[in-house]
Amino acid sequence: MASICSAHTTILEIPPSCIEVCPWNQTFFAIGTYLLHKKESSEENQDNLASETQKRTGTIELFHVADDQKSTKLLYTQHCDYAILDLHFPVHFDIHEPCIWTANSTGSLTRHNLSSDCTSITGSRVHQLWEPDVLVLAFTFHPLTPNLLGATLSDGSVCLVQIPIGAITESQFSSSVIAKHDLEAWTMNFDLSGEKWLSGGDDAVLACGTVPNLHSISIEASLEETTEASLIWKNRRIHFAGVTAILPLDERVALSGSYDDHLRLVTLEKPPRVRAEVNLDGGVWRLKLLKTHRDLHTVRQYDILASCMHAGARIARITLTGDEEPHIEVLAKFTEHESMNYGSDFVCAKDNSYNYTILSTSFYDKRLCLWRF
């Protein structure tokens, strides 16, 4: 296993909580930040501290990656009166309306419109979909339906959200709770067909359910009228701590990550089974698919970028070979981060090779690192 050093490091002003490279322009990426303000502790305020909600704020920061992919440059900062826990560029990109969406600490989602060259934010609209004291912990766009996303909340809810085209106010949004965890719902994802959903929570539960005809929901119809979610299975024995990351690989298996430091390959049938696992030395908070390789026979390989909280970042390779047992190999580790690595992403190689430029962050030391593998 290779141990890698950074090519470039930047210290940010506010702790970074999430990062994503722009899918249609790989020379740009965005970072979301999260700042929890300290409460006043004077004697006259002591009686009010327990009932007050601590203030959280954040920023969206737009960066450019140098042409030689050896450094980064901050282009633009958008200050927000809420902290940002997750951000994504839309899966289905409209060249006339480039934007980025954020999950916020105030029970809301925000659409931030981008300039055509992705160098600035031209306007933002907050959609207050849940109670203001609820944190939207993560979200993901549906792989096939442009105006549908899934979100997970601090109250344990797993939700579907329908975004009407041209929506102006949150009253035009349609939201439906499809599952409930006993504690915080940390993550959810859709399978590759778009028919199943997978969720993970602080209760150590990994769950799988279905919403029939989810990918064919019309833009005009409301979500409640067209969907009926049902649970296929849920399992509390696969993981020994909270489930924090889910990445489907094909129609049969998905990767899951947990606070228990393990990356696991799990089958999606009922009951689910662990086919392979590896200890990554830190809580597996986020997973990104770097590259998929298939040969002419039955071998499939998946290169994965894992954000491993206090252990930094890892690159792992999952190998599936016919009926043989799957294998997970850790190819590289990056350990320069001095605190929690909550977000990492990568820039695609221009020559479609296996050369990766990685962008990883850490929270308390406010570090952004660029490294190569």
C-alpha positions as CSV (number, residue, x, y, z in Angstrom):
1,M,0.0,0.0,0.0
2,A,1.4,3.3,-1.1
3,S,1.6,6.3,1.4
4,I,1.2,9.5,-0.5
5,C,2.3,13.1,0.1
6,S,0.4,16.2,-1.0
7,A,1.4,18.3,-3.9
8,H,-0.4,21.4,-2.6
9,T,-2.1,22.4,0.6
10,T,-4.4,25.3,1.4
11,I,-5.7,26.3,4.9
12,L,-9.3,27.5,4.7
13,E,-11.0,30.1,7.0
14,I,-13.9,27.8,8.0
15,P,-14.0,24.0,8.6
16,P,-14.9,22.2,5.4
17,S,-17.7,19.6,5.6
18,C,-18.2,18.5,2.0
19,I,-16.6,18.9,-1.5
20,E,-17.5,18.1,-5.1
21,V,-15.8,18.5,-8.4
22,C,-18.0,20.0,-11.1
23,P,-19.0,17.1,-13.4
24,W,-19.3,19.1,-16.6
25,N,-16.2,21.2,-16.0
26,Q,-13.5,19.3,-14.1
27,T,-11.3,22.4,-13.6
28,F,-13.8,23.7,-10.9
29,F,-14.9,22.4,-7.6
30,A,-17.0,23.6,-4.6
31,I,-16.5,23.2,-0.9
32,G,-19.2,23.6,1.7
33,T,-18.2,24.7,5.2
34,Y,-19.7,24.4,8.7
35,L,-19.1,26.7,11.7
36,L,-20.8,26.1,15.0
37,H,-20.8,29.3,17.0
38,K,-20.0,29.2,20.7
39,K,-22.8,30.1,23.1
40,E,-22.3,33.0,25.4
41,S,-21.5,31.8,28.9
42,S,-22.0,34.8,31.1
43,E,-24.0,34.3,34.3
44,E,-27.0,36.3,33.0
45,N,-27.3,34.0,30.0
46,Q,-26.9,30.7,31.8
47,D,-30.7,30.2,32.2
48,N,-31.3,30.5,28.5
49,L,-28.5,28.3,27.2
50,A,-30.3,25.0,27.4
51,S,-33.3,26.2,25.4
52,E,-31.4,28.1,22.7
53,T,-30.4,26.5,19.4
54,Q,-26.7,27.1,18.7
55,K,-26.1,29.2,15.7
56,R,-24.5,27.6,12.7
57,T,-23.2,29.4,9.6
58,G,-21.2,28.4,6.6
59,T,-19.9,29.2,3.1
60,I,-19.8,27.8,-0.4
61,E,-16.3,28.3,-1.8
62,L,-15.6,27.8,-5.5
63,F,-12.1,26.8,-6.6
64,H,-10.2,26.3,-9.8
65,V,-7.7,23.5,-10.4
66,A,-4.5,24.6,-12.3
67,D,-4.0,23.3,-15.8
68,D,-1.1,21.1,-14.6
69,Q,-3.3,19.8,-11.8
70,K,-0.7,20.7,-9.2
71,S,-2.4,23.5,-7.3
72,T,-5.8,25.1,-6.6
73,K,-7.0,28.7,-6.4
74,L,-10.0,30.2,-4.5
75,L,-12.3,32.1,-6.9
76,Y,-15.4,33.0,-5.0
77,T,-16.9,32.7,-1.5
78,Q,-20.7,32.8,-0.8
79,H,-21.5,33.4,2.9
80,C,-24.6,31.7,4.2
81,D,-26.6,32.1,7.4
82,Y,-26.7,28.4,7.8
83,A,-24.1,25.7,7.9
84,I,-23.7,23.3,4.9
85,L,-23.6,19.6,5.5
86,D,-23.7,18.3,1.9
87,L,-23.5,19.8,-1.6
88,H,-24.0,18.4,-5.1
89,F,-24.0,19.6,-8.7
90,P,-27.1,18.2,-10.5
91,V,-26.7,14.8,-12.2
92,H,-28.7,16.1,-15.2
93,F,-27.0,19.3,-16.2
94,D,-28.9,22.0,-18.0
95,I,-26.3,24.2,-19.8
96,H,-28.6,27.2,-19.6
97,E,-29.1,26.9,-15.8
98,P,-25.9,25.8,-14.1
99,C,-26.3,25.4,-10.4
100,I,-25.3,23.7,-7.2
101,W,-27.6,22.5,-4.4
102,T,-26.8,22.4,-0.7
103,A,-28.2,20.6,2.4
104,N,-28.4,23.0,5.3
105,S,-28.5,23.0,9.1
106,T,-31.8,24.8,9.1
107,G,-34.1,22.1,7.6
108,S,-33.7,23.5,4.1
109,L,-32.2,22.9,0.7
110,T,-30.8,25.7,-1.3
111,R,-30.3,26.1,-5.1
112,H,-27.4,28.3,-5.9
113,N,-27.2,29.6,-9.5
114,L,-23.8,29.6,-11.1
115,S,-22.3,31.9,-13.7
116,S,-21.8,30.2,-17.1
117,D,-18.1,29.8,-16.4
118,C,-18.7,28.4,-12.8
119,T,-16.6,31.2,-11.3
120,S,-19.3,32.8,-9.1
121,I,-22.7,32.4,-7.6
122,T,-25.3,34.7,-9.2
123,G,-28.2,34.1,-6.9
124,S,-29.5,31.7,-4.2
125,R,-33.0,30.5,-3.2
126,V,-33.6,28.7,0.1
127,H,-36.4,26.1,0.2
128,Q,-37.6,25.5,3.8
129,L,-38.9,22.0,3.6
130,W,-38.6,20.8,7.2
131,E,-38.5,22.4,10.7
132,P,-35.7,24.9,11.2
133,D,-34.1,22.9,14.0
134,V,-33.7,19.8,11.8
135,L,-30.4,19.3,10.1
136,V,-30.4,18.0,6.5
137,L,-27.4,15.6,6.8
138,A,-27.1,14.4,3.2
139,F,-28.9,14.2,-0.1
140,T,-28.5,12.6,-3.5
141,F,-30.1,13.1,-6.9
142,H,-32.0,10.3,-8.5
143,P,-30.0,8.7,-11.3
144,L,-32.8,8.8,-13.9
145,T,-35.4,11.4,-12.9
146,P,-34.1,15.0,-13.2
147,N,-36.4,16.6,-10.6
148,L,-36.1,14.0,-7.8
149,L,-33.7,13.6,-4.9
150,G,-33.4,11.7,-1.7
151,A,-32.5,13.4,1.6
152,T,-31.7,12.2,5.2
153,L,-32.4,14.2,8.3
154,S,-31.2,14.5,11.9
155,D,-34.6,13.3,13.2
156,G,-34.0,9.9,11.5
157,S,-36.2,10.6,8.4
158,V,-35.3,9.4,4.9
159,C,-37.2,11.5,2.4
160,L,-37.9,11.8,-1.3
161,V,-38.2,15.4,-2.6
162,Q,-39.7,16.3,-5.9
163,I,-38.5,19.6,-7.4
164,P,-41.0,21.0,-9.9
165,I,-39.4,22.5,-13.0
166,G,-39.3,26.3,-12.6
167,A,-40.2,26.0,-8.8
168,I,-40.3,29.4,-7.1
169,T,-41.3,28.6,-3.6
170,E,-41.0,25.7,-1.2
171,S,-44.8,25.3,-1.4
172,Q,-44.4,23.9,-4.9
173,F,-42.0,21.2,-3.6
174,S,-43.4,17.8,-2.7
175,S,-41.7,15.8,0.1
176,S,-42.5,12.3,1.4
177,V,-40.9,10.3,4.2
178,I,-40.1,6.8,3.0
179,A,-38.3,5.4,6.0
180,K,-37.4,6.2,9.6
181,H,-34.2,5.4,11.6
182,D,-34.2,5.5,15.4
183,L,-31.3,8.0,15.4
184,E,-29.8,10.3,12.8
185,A,-30.2,9.1,9.2
186,W,-26.7,9.7,7.9
187,T,-26.9,8.7,4.3
188,M,-29.0,7.3,1.5
189,N,-28.6,6.4,-2.1
190,F,-30.5,4.9,-5.0
191,D,-29.5,1.7,-6.8
192,L,-28.5,1.9,-10.4
193,S,-31.9,1.0,-11.7
194,G,-33.4,3.9,-9.8
195,E,-36.1,1.6,-8.3
196,K,-34.6,0.8,-4.9
197,W,-33.3,3.1,-2.2
198,L,-30.7,2.3,0.5
199,S,-30.3,4.2,3.8
200,G,-28.0,4.1,6.8
201,G,-28.4,5.6,10.3
202,D,-26.7,6.2,13.6
203,D,-28.7,3.2,14.9
204,A,-26.3,1.0,12.9
205,V,-29.2,0.0,10.6
206,L,-28.7,-0.5,6.8
207,A,-32.1,-0.6,5.1
208,C,-33.3,-1.3,1.6
209,G,-36.7,-0.4,0.1
210,T,-38.5,0.2,-3.1
211,V,-40.7,2.8,-4.7
212,P,-42.4,1.2,-7.8
213,N,-42.1,3.2,-11.0
214,L,-39.9,5.8,-9.2
215,H,-38.0,6.7,-12.3
216,S,-41.2,7.4,-14.3
217,I,-42.7,10.0,-11.9
218,S,-44.0,12.8,-14.1
219,I,-43.0,16.4,-13.5
220,E,-46.6,17.5,-13.1
221,A,-47.8,14.9,-10.7
222,S,-47.2,15.2,-6.9
223,L,-44.9,12.8,-5.2
224,E,-47.6,11.6,-2.7
225,E,-50.0,10.7,-5.5
226,T,-47.6,8.6,-7.5
227,T,-45.4,6.8,-5.0
228,E,-45.8,4.1,-2.3
229,A,-42.6,3.2,-0.6
230,S,-42.2,-0.3,1.0
231,L,-39.3,-1.7,3.0
232,I,-37.6,-4.8,1.6
233,W,-35.2,-5.4,4.5
234,K,-33.3,-3.7,7.2
235,N,-30.3,-5.1,9.1
236,R,-28.6,-4.1,12.3
237,R,-26.1,-6.9,12.4
238,I,-23.9,-6.0,9.4
239,H,-22.4,-3.0,11.1
240,F,-21.2,-2.5,14.6
241,A,-21.7,1.3,14.6
242,G,-23.6,4.0,12.6
243,V,-23.9,3.5,8.8
244,T,-22.4,6.6,7.2
245,A,-21.8,5.8,3.5
246,I,-23.5,3.7,0.7
247,L,-22.3,3.2,-2.8
248,P,-24.1,0.8,-5.2
249,L,-21.8,-1.0,-7.6
250,D,-24.2,-3.0,-9.7
251,E,-27.7,-4.4,-9.4
252,R,-26.6,-7.0,-6.9
253,V,-24.1,-5.4,-4.5
254,A,-23.3,-2.2,-2.8
255,L,-20.5,-0.8,-0.6
256,S,-21.3,0.5,2.8
257,G,-19.1,2.4,5.3
258,S,-19.5,2.7,9.1
259,Y,-18.1,4.4,12.2
260,D,-16.7,1.0,13.0
261,D,-13.9,1.7,10.5
262,H,-14.9,-1.0,8.0
263,L,-15.7,-0.9,4.3
264,R,-18.1,-3.8,3.4
265,L,-19.4,-5.3,0.2
266,V,-23.0,-6.2,0.8
267,T,-25.5,-8.1,-1.3
268,L,-28.9,-6.4,-2.0
269,E,-31.0,-9.5,-1.9
270,K,-33.1,-10.5,1.2
271,P,-31.5,-11.3,3.5
272,P,-28.3,-9.2,2.8
273,R,-24.9,-10.8,3.2
274,V,-21.4,-9.4,3.6
275,R,-19.3,-10.7,0.7
276,A,-16.0,-8.9,1.7
277,E,-14.8,-6.3,4.1
278,V,-11.7,-4.4,5.1
279,N,-10.6,-2.2,8.0
280,L,-9.7,1.3,6.8
281,D,-8.5,2.5,10.2
282,G,-11.1,5.2,10.5
283,G,-14.8,5.8,10.1
284,V,-15.9,5.5,6.5
285,W,-17.8,8.8,6.0
286,R,-18.0,9.1,2.2
287,L,-17.4,6.9,-0.8
288,K,-16.7,8.0,-4.4
289,L,-16.4,5.7,-7.4
290,L,-13.1,6.5,-9.2
291,K,-13.2,4.1,-12.1
292,T,-14.8,0.8,-13.3
293,H,-12.9,-1.8,-15.3
294,R,-14.3,-4.9,-17.0
295,D,-12.4,-7.4,-19.0
296,L,-13.6,-9.7,-21.7
297,H,-14.4,-12.4,-19.2
298,T,-16.0,-12.0,-15.8
299,V,-13.6,-9.8,-13.9
300,R,-14.9,-6.5,-12.7
301,Q,-12.8,-4.0,-10.7
302,Y,-13.9,-0.8,-9.0
303,D,-11.5,1.8,-7.7
304,I,-13.0,3.6,-4.7
305,L,-12.0,6.8,-2.9
306,A,-12.9,6.7,0.8
307,S,-13.0,9.6,3.3
308,C,-12.1,8.0,6.5
309,M,-12.6,10.6,9.2
310,H,-9.6,10.6,11.7
311,A,-7.6,8.2,9.4
312,G,-7.4,10.4,6.3
313,A,-8.3,9.1,2.8
314,R,-7.9,5.7,1.2
315,I,-8.0,4.3,-2.3
316,A,-9.3,0.8,-2.5
317,R,-9.9,-1.7,-5.3
318,I,-12.8,-4.1,-5.2
319,T,-12.4,-7.1,-7.5
320,L,-15.4,-9.4,-8.5
321,T,-14.6,-12.5,-10.4
322,G,-17.5,-14.8,-11.5
323,D,-18.4,-17.1,-8.6
324,E,-15.2,-16.5,-6.7
325,E,-15.2,-14.6,-3.4
326,P,-14.8,-10.8,-3.9
327,H,-11.6,-9.2,-2.8
328,I,-10.9,-5.7,-1.4
329,E,-7.4,-4.3,-1.6
330,V,-6.2,-1.0,-0.2
331,L,-4.0,0.6,-2.8
332,A,-3.0,3.8,-1.2
333,K,-3.5,6.0,1.9
334,F,-3.2,9.7,2.5
335,T,-2.7,10.7,6.1
336,E,-1.5,14.3,6.1
337,H,-4.9,15.5,7.5
338,E,-4.7,16.3,11.2
339,S,-8.4,16.0,11.9
340,M,-11.7,14.6,10.5
341,N,-11.6,13.9,6.7
342,Y,-15.3,14.4,5.9
343,G,-15.0,15.1,2.2
344,S,-12.9,14.0,-0.8
345,D,-13.3,14.0,-4.6
346,F,-11.2,13.6,-7.7
347,V,-10.4,15.1,-11.1
348,C,-10.7,12.7,-14.0
349,A,-7.5,12.1,-15.9
350,K,-7.6,13.8,-19.3
351,D,-6.2,10.7,-21.0
352,N,-8.8,8.4,-19.4
353,S,-6.0,6.6,-17.5
354,Y,-5.8,5.4,-14.0
355,N,-4.0,8.5,-12.9
356,Y,-6.0,10.4,-10.3
357,T,-5.8,13.9,-8.9
358,I,-7.4,13.8,-5.5
359,L,-8.8,16.7,-3.5
360,S,-9.4,15.9,0.2
361,T,-10.3,18.0,3.2
362,S,-10.2,17.9,7.0
363,F,-12.5,19.7,9.4
364,Y,-10.9,21.1,12.5
365,D,-7.5,22.0,10.9
366,K,-9.4,23.5,7.9
367,R,-7.1,21.8,5.4
368,L,-7.6,21.3,1.7
369,C,-5.0,19.0,0.1
370,L,-4.3,18.1,-3.5
371,W,-2.4,14.8,-4.1
372,R,-1.8,12.4,-7.0
373,F,-2.1,8.7,-7.4
